[in-house]
Amino acid sequence: MPALLVDLAARRVHVRGREVHLTRSEFDLLAALGRRPSAVVSKDDLARAVGAEPGRAGHRAVEVHIANLRRKLGDGRDHPPTIRTVRGRGYLLEREAAEFVR
């Protein structure tokens, strides 16, 4: 069983068996990354996913939400990262780390 279980229909997230509460924007980012696991998703596409305009302000909003999402998912502590930064391109969700159900 993966460390991250995302129920898209119910908008619920479990990390290592424990439910984690995400904001609407955090969940929308995670869902956007989950639609293309192991593929880089640009900051412009992620900005659109949270209702922000692509560009500097939208990119900054994405960066803040990704930082909060990583903290809630436990990335970087005792566990390998679920979301990786690809410099100059965007972010990707590690395929093995997550399972999405509808």
WOZI-V875798 format. One record per residue. N is the residue number from 0. RES is the residue in three letters. PSI is psi in radians with two decimals (NA if undefined). OMEGA is omega in radians with two decimals (none if undefined). NEAR is the number of other C-alpha atoms within 8 Angstrom. Layout:
# WOZI-V875798
n | res | psi | omega | near
N | RES | PSI | OMEGA | NEAR
N | RES | PSI | OMEGA | NEAR
This chain:
# WOZI-V875798
n | res | psi | omega | near
0 | MET | 2.31 | 3.14 | 2
1 | PRO | 2.79 | -3.14 | 9
2 | ALA | -0.47 | -3.06 | 9
3 | LEU | 2.16 | 3.10 | 12
4 | LEU | 2.13 | -3.09 | 12
5 | VAL | 2.10 | 3.07 | 12
6 | ASP | 1.79 | -3.05 | 11
7 | LEU | -0.72 | -3.10 | 10
8 | ALA | -0.75 | -3.12 | 6
9 | ALA | -0.16 | -3.10 | 5
10 | ARG | 0.83 | 3.13 | 8
11 | ARG | 2.55 | -3.11 | 10
12 | VAL | 2.34 | 3.06 | 12
13 | HIS | 2.29 | 3.09 | 11
14 | VAL | 2.05 | -3.11 | 11
15 | ARG | 0.77 | 3.08 | 7
16 | GLY | -0.07 | -3.11 | 6
17 | ARG | 2.29 | 3.13 | 6
18 | GLU | 2.39 | 3.13 | 8
19 | VAL | 2.27 | -3.13 | 10
20 | HIS | 2.18 | 3.13 | 6
21 | LEU | 2.65 | 3.00 | 10
22 | THR | 2.92 | 3.10 | 6
23 | ARG | -0.79 | -3.11 | 6
24 | SER | -0.73 | 3.12 | 9
25 | GLU | -0.77 | 3.14 | 12
26 | PHE | -0.74 | -3.14 | 10
27 | ASP | -0.66 | 3.07 | 10
28 | LEU | -0.81 | -3.14 | 13
29 | LEU | -0.73 | 3.11 | 8
30 | ALA | -0.71 | 3.12 | 9
31 | ALA | -0.72 | 3.09 | 10
32 | LEU | -0.65 | -3.12 | 12
33 | GLY | -0.40 | 3.10 | 9
34 | ARG | -0.38 | 3.14 | 6
35 | ARG | 1.14 | -3.11 | 11
36 | PRO | 2.44 | -3.14 | 10
37 | SER | 0.24 | 3.04 | 8
38 | ALA | 2.52 | 3.13 | 7
39 | VAL | 2.30 | 3.07 | 11
40 | VAL | 2.21 | -3.06 | 12
41 | SER | 2.74 | 3.07 | 9
42 | LYS | -0.59 | 3.09 | 13
43 | ASP | -0.81 | 3.13 | 11
44 | ASP | -0.69 | 3.13 | 9
45 | LEU | -0.63 | 3.08 | 12
46 | ALA | -0.78 | 3.10 | 15
47 | ARG | -0.63 | -3.12 | 10
48 | ALA | -0.47 | 3.14 | 10
49 | VAL | 0.17 | 3.07 | 9
50 | GLY | 0.32 | 3.12 | 6
51 | ALA | 2.75 | 3.09 | 10
52 | GLU | 2.41 | 3.03 | 9
53 | PRO | 2.61 | -3.10 | 12
54 | GLY | -3.01 | -3.02 | 7
55 | ARG | -0.87 | -3.11 | 6
56 | ALA | -0.74 | 3.11 | 9
57 | GLY | -0.69 | 3.11 | 13
58 | HIS | -0.71 | 3.13 | 12
59 | ARG | -0.71 | 3.10 | 8
60 | ALA | -0.75 | 3.11 | 10
61 | VAL | -0.80 | -3.13 | 11
62 | GLU | -0.74 | 3.14 | 8
63 | VAL | -0.81 | -3.14 | 8
64 | HIS | -0.67 | 3.11 | 11
65 | ILE | -0.74 | 3.12 | 10
66 | ALA | -0.77 | 3.12 | 8
67 | ASN | -0.71 | 3.12 | 9
68 | LEU | -0.78 | 3.11 | 10
69 | ARG | -0.73 | 3.13 | 13
70 | ARG | -0.79 | -3.12 | 8
71 | LYS | -0.53 | 3.13 | 9
72 | LEU | -0.16 | 3.13 | 10
73 | GLY | 0.28 | 3.14 | 10
74 | ASP | 2.40 | 3.00 | 13
75 | GLY | -0.16 | 3.10 | 8
76 | ARG | -1.81 | 3.12 | 6
77 | ASP | 0.13 | -3.04 | 6
78 | HIS | 2.59 | 3.10 | 7
79 | PRO | 2.72 | -3.10 | 7
80 | PRO | 2.47 | 3.05 | 10
81 | THR | -0.65 | -3.13 | 11
82 | ILE | 2.19 | 3.13 | 10
83 | ARG | 2.51 | 3.03 | 9
84 | THR | 2.32 | 3.03 | 7
85 | VAL | 1.78 | -3.02 | 9
86 | ARG | 2.30 | 3.09 | 5
87 | GLY | -0.05 | -3.09 | 4
88 | ARG | -0.75 | -3.12 | 9
89 | GLY | -2.44 | -3.07 | 11
90 | TYR | 2.74 | 3.02 | 13
91 | LEU | 2.65 | 3.11 | 15
92 | LEU | 2.21 | 3.12 | 16
93 | GLU | 2.14 | -3.06 | 12
94 | ARG | -0.76 | -3.08 | 7
95 | GLU | -0.32 | -3.03 | 6
96 | ALA | -0.34 | -2.98 | 10
97 | ALA | 2.64 | 3.01 | 13
98 | GLU | 2.27 | 3.13 | 9
99 | PHE | 2.29 | 3.08 | 9
100 | VAL | 2.65 | -3.14 | 8
101 | ARG | NA | none | 5
